[in-house]
Amino acid sequence: MPAGRIPPPLLLALLPLGLAVPCSPQPNVTRFVCTEPTLSAFPAGLPPATVAVSVEFTALAVLLPAALAGLPQLQELHLSSNRLAALPEALLRPVPTLRVLDLTDNLLADLPAGIFAGTGDLRHLVLRGNRLRALQPAWFRHLPRLLWLDLAANALAELPPEVFRPLRSLRSLDLSRNRLASLAPDALLPAGIFVPLRRLRVLDLARNRLRTLELPPRPPGSALDLDISGNPWVCECPLLALLRRAAPRLTAARDTLCASPAPRRGREVAAVSRVGDAGCEPEGDGQRLPDPWARGSASPEVPGYVTSLPAALSPAEVSSPGETEAERDGGAAVPIPTAPVPIP
């Protein structure tokens, strides 16, 4: 796996490690793993004390609304690599203590609007590798404690305005390998889309169709870990000035290249930004580009930018408020200086 990428979290270790057993109900057991390839129904009769269920790599294609009834203490539900094309809206209502939901590599093209209405304790939501074409703001309305949101490898072409506004605790957002684009003047990435994410520390927008960039407010105490590789960047004043001011730690810098203008095509965005451009920030004429992180600014005014995750961050590390920058520095990121370097 390339450096600076986090493997898809199939089993997020939020809970203390313990022995998991096959699906058949057993007394005094709270964690169950079901990986029989021919399994086509969610296991029934699990004890009420169950805290973790993993039904992965099976033939499961349908979940009944009452599939989780009788599991009031469930905290982890792993349903990756199945054949699920739809979920019932009432599925998660019996499990209000759920903290981890992994739906990686299914066939989901949409979700019911109220699917997460009763899961306010959810911390990790993984929808990677499905067929989602659009996000519904209603999905995230009841998830104020969510820390990790993985939407990579779907078919997202746009983001609704304010879709992430309720996610005030979010630390990591992966939107890589989608179809997100920014087409001026009618950009598909709404201005200020990431502004509510004031605690975000990891943002992955790699391998989309983005030409211009938008960033969340700079996180306190450490630079944002940012992967924007594999996009056709327009390396002109808006992008260069934004990167210098925000000073993110660019991961996959060697694959983050300018597509235009022609003199900069193929050059690394980080290198171009470090060199600077005297024409981007003219002195004394009132035309200096605004600082999107200046106090009192409601949202970035520098035109926009829009998800594998960068840096070697595990789910536990993402949610550790006491973690220092030095502890997370693996040397793969390229910091962007806050001021341009004079051209010799």
C-alpha positions in Angstrom: 0.0 0.0 0.0 1.4 3.4 -0.9 2.9 5.5 1.8 0.6 8.1 3.4 -2.5 6.0 2.9 -4.6 4.3 5.5 -6.0 0.9 4.7 -9.8 0.6 4.6 -10.9 0.1 8.3 -12.5 -3.4 8.2 -12.4 -3.9 11.9 -12.0 -0.7 13.9 -10.6 -1.5 17.3 -12.6 1.0 19.4 -13.5 -1.6 22.0 -11.1 -3.6 24.1 -9.8 -6.6 22.2 -11.5 -9.9 23.0 -12.1 -13.2 21.5 -14.7 -13.3 18.7 -16.5 -16.5 17.9 -18.5 -17.8 15.0 -22.1 -16.7 14.4 -24.0 -19.4 16.3 -25.4 -18.0 19.6 -23.3 -19.0 22.6 -23.6 -18.0 26.3 -21.3 -15.5 27.9 -20.0 -14.3 24.4 -20.3 -10.7 23.3 -18.4 -10.6 20.0 -19.3 -12.6 16.9 -17.6 -13.0 13.5 -19.5 -14.4 10.5 -17.6 -14.9 7.3 -19.2 -18.0 5.7 -19.3 -17.1 2.0 -22.7 -18.8 1.5 -24.3 -16.9 4.4 -27.4 -15.1 3.1 -29.2 -14.0 6.3 -28.2 -12.0 9.3 -27.6 -14.3 12.3 -30.5 -14.6 14.6 -30.7 -15.4 18.3 -27.5 -13.5 19.4 -27.4 -12.8 23.2 -28.7 -9.3 24.3 -25.2 -8.6 25.7 -23.6 -8.7 22.3 -21.4 -5.6 21.7 -19.8 -6.4 18.3 -21.0 -8.3 15.2 -19.0 -8.8 12.0 -20.8 -10.3 9.0 -18.3 -9.8 6.1 -17.4 -11.4 2.8 -20.8 -13.3 2.6 -23.7 -13.5 0.3 -25.8 -11.3 2.5 -28.0 -9.1 0.2 -31.0 -8.2 2.4 -31.4 -6.9 6.0 -34.8 -7.0 7.6 -35.9 -4.0 9.6 -35.8 -6.1 12.8 -32.4 -7.7 12.1 -30.8 -5.9 15.1 -33.7 -6.2 17.5 -32.7 -7.7 20.8 -29.2 -6.2 20.7 -29.5 -3.1 22.8 -25.8 -3.0 23.7 -24.4 -3.4 20.2 -21.5 -1.0 19.7 -19.8 -2.3 16.5 -21.5 -3.5 13.3 -19.2 -4.6 10.4 -21.1 -5.4 7.2 -18.3 -5.0 4.6 -17.9 -6.9 1.4 -21.5 -8.2 1.1 -24.2 -7.7 -1.5 -26.3 -5.1 0.2 -28.1 -2.8 -2.2 -30.5 -1.2 0.3 -31.0 -0.7 4.0 -34.3 -0.4 5.8 -34.8 3.0 7.5 -35.6 1.3 10.9 -32.5 -0.9 10.8 -30.5 1.0 13.5 -33.3 2.0 15.8 -32.8 -0.9 18.2 -29.0 -0.1 18.7 -28.8 3.5 20.0 -25.3 2.8 21.5 -23.8 2.0 18.1 -20.3 3.5 17.7 -18.9 1.9 14.6 -20.7 1.1 11.4 -18.7 -0.3 8.5 -20.5 -0.8 5.1 -17.4 -1.0 2.9 -17.7 -2.6 -0.5 -21.4 -3.1 -0.9 -23.9 -2.1 -3.6 -25.5 0.9 -1.9 -26.7 3.6 -4.3 -28.7 5.5 -1.6 -29.7 5.4 2.0 -33.0 6.2 3.8 -33.1 9.8 5.0 -33.6 8.8 8.6 -31.2 5.9 8.8 -29.0 7.5 11.4 -31.7 9.3 13.3 -31.3 7.2 16.5 -27.5 6.7 16.4 -26.3 9.9 18.1 -23.3 8.1 19.6 -21.9 7.0 16.3 -18.2 7.7 16.0 -17.0 5.9 12.8 -19.0 5.6 9.6 -17.5 3.9 6.6 -19.4 3.9 3.3 -16.3 3.4 1.1 -16.7 1.4 -2.1 -20.4 1.7 -2.7 -22.4 3.4 -5.5 -23.5 6.6 -3.8 -24.2 9.3 -6.3 -25.3 12.0 -3.9 -25.2 12.8 -0.2 -28.4 13.7 1.7 -28.0 16.3 4.5 -30.5 14.4 6.6 -28.0 11.5 7.0 -25.7 13.6 9.1 -28.2 15.7 11.0 -28.1 13.5 14.1 -24.3 12.7 14.2 -22.7 15.5 16.2 -20.1 13.1 17.7 -19.0 11.5 14.5 -15.1 11.5 14.3 -14.4 9.5 11.1 -16.4 9.6 7.8 -15.2 7.6 4.9 -17.0 8.2 1.6 -14.2 7.2 -0.7 -14.7 5.2 -3.9 -18.3 6.1 -4.6 -19.8 8.1 -7.6 -20.2 11.4 -5.9 -20.3 14.3 -8.4 -21.4 17.1 -6.1 -21.8 18.0 -2.5 -25.0 19.7 -1.2 -24.4 23.1 0.6 -24.0 22.7 4.3 -24.1 18.9 4.1 -21.3 18.6 6.7 -22.6 21.4 9.0 -23.8 19.0 11.8 -20.5 17.2 12.0 -18.8 19.6 14.4 -16.6 16.8 16.0 -15.3 15.3 12.7 -11.6 14.7 12.7 -11.2 12.7 9.4 -13.0 13.0 6.1 -12.2 10.9 3.0 -13.8 11.9 -0.3 -11.1 10.4 -2.5 -11.8 8.4 -5.7 -15.1 10.1 -6.5 -16.2 12.4 -9.4 -16.1 15.7 -7.6 -15.4 18.6 -9.9 -15.1 22.4 -9.7 -16.2 24.2 -12.8 -16.1 28.0 -12.6 -18.2 30.0 -12.4 -20.8 27.4 -11.5 -18.5 25.3 -9.3 -20.0 22.0 -8.1 -18.1 22.4 -4.8 -20.1 25.0 -2.8 -18.1 27.8 -1.3 -17.5 27.2 2.4 -18.4 23.5 2.3 -15.8 22.6 4.8 -16.0 25.7 7.1 -18.1 23.9 9.8 -15.4 21.3 10.2 -13.3 23.2 12.6 -11.7 20.1 14.2 -10.8 18.4 11.0 -7.3 17.1 11.0 -7.3 14.8 7.9 -8.9 15.6 4.6 -8.5 13.3 1.5 -9.7 14.6 -1.8 -7.3 12.5 -4.0 -8.3 11.2 -7.4 -11.3 13.4 -8.2 -11.7 15.9 -11.0 -10.9 19.1 -9.0 -9.2 22.1 -10.5 -9.7 24.6 -7.6 -9.4 24.1 -3.9 -11.4 24.9 -0.7 -10.2 24.1 2.8 -11.6 23.9 6.3 -10.5 26.4 9.0 -6.9 25.7 10.1 -7.0 23.2 13.0 -5.6 24.5 16.3 -2.1 23.3 17.2 -1.3 21.3 14.1 -1.4 21.5 10.3 -4.2 19.8 8.3 -3.1 16.5 6.7 -4.2 16.9 3.1 -4.1 14.6 0.2 -5.1 16.3 -3.1 -3.1 14.1 -5.5 -4.5 12.9 -8.8 -6.5 16.1 -9.6 -6.0 18.5 -12.5 -5.0 21.5 -10.5 -5.0 25.1 -11.9 -1.8 26.4 -10.4 -2.7 30.1 -10.4 -3.1 32.7 -7.7 -6.2 31.4 -5.9 -4.7 27.9 -5.3 -1.1 29.1 -4.6 -2.2 31.8 -2.1 -4.6 29.4 -0.3 -1.9 26.8 0.2 0.6 29.3 1.5 -1.9 30.8 3.9 -3.4 27.5 5.1 0.0 25.7 5.2 -1.3 22.1 5.2 0.9 19.1 5.2 0.6 17.7 1.7 0.7 13.9 1.5 1.5 12.3 -1.8 3.1 15.5 -2.9 4.9 13.9 -5.9 1.5 13.0 -7.3 0.0 16.4 -6.7 0.7 18.1 -10.0 -0.3 21.2 -11.9 -2.4 20.6 -15.0 -2.4 24.3 -16.1 -1.4 26.9 -17.0 0.9 25.5 -19.7 4.3 26.7 -18.2 3.5 24.9 -15.0 2.0 21.7 -16.4 3.5 18.6 -14.7 5.2 20.5 -11.9 4.5 19.6 -8.3 1.9 21.9 -6.7 4.0 22.1 -3.5 7.1 23.2 -5.3 5.2 25.9 -7.2 3.6 27.2 -4.0 6.9 27.3 -2.2 8.5 29.4 -4.9 5.5 31.8 -4.9 4.3 34.2 -7.5 4.9 37.9 -7.1 1.7 38.6 -9.1 -0.5 36.8 -6.6 -0.2 39.2 -3.6 0.4 42.7 -4.8 1.5 45.2 -2.2 -0.2 48.4 -1.3 -3.0 48.4 -4.0 -5.9 46.9 -1.9 -6.0 43.8 -4.0 -4.4 41.4 -1.6 -6.2 38.0 -1.5 -8.3 37.6 1.6 -7.1 35.3 4.4 -9.9 32.7 4.8 -8.8 32.0 8.4 -8.7 35.6 9.5 -10.7 36.3 12.6 -14.3 37.2 11.9 -14.3 35.6 8.4 -17.5 33.6 8.0 -16.1 31.4 5.2 -13.1 31.3 2.9 -13.3 33.7 0.0 -10.6 32.2 -2.1 -12.3 30.1 -4.7 -13.0 26.5 -4.0 -11.6 23.0 -3.8 -13.0 19.7 -3.0 -11.6 11.9 -0.7 -7.4 5.9 1.0 -6.6 8.5 3.8 -3.4 10.5 4.2 -0.8 10.0 6.9 -0.5 6.9 9.1 -3.4 7.8 11.3 -5.5 5.1 12.9 -9.1 5.7 14.1 -7.7 5.9 17.6 -5.1 8.5 16.6 -7.6 10.6 14.8 -9.7 11.0 17.9 -6.8 11.6 20.3 -7.0 15.2 21.4 -3.7 15.1 23.2 -1.6 13.9 20.2 1.3 16.1 19.2 2.3 16.9 15.7 5.7 15.3 16.3 4.0 12.0 17.2 2.1 12.0 13.9 5.0 13.1 11.6 6.1 10.3 9.5 8.1 12.3 7.1 5.8 11.7 4.1 4.0 15.0 4.3 5.4 18.2 2.7 4.6 21.3 4.7 3.7 24.4 2.7 5.4 27.5 4.1 3.1 30.4 5.2 5.0 32.9 3.1 6.3 32.8 -0.4 10.1 32.3 -0.9 11.6 35.1 -3.0 12.5 34.1 -6.5 16.3 34.4 -7.0 
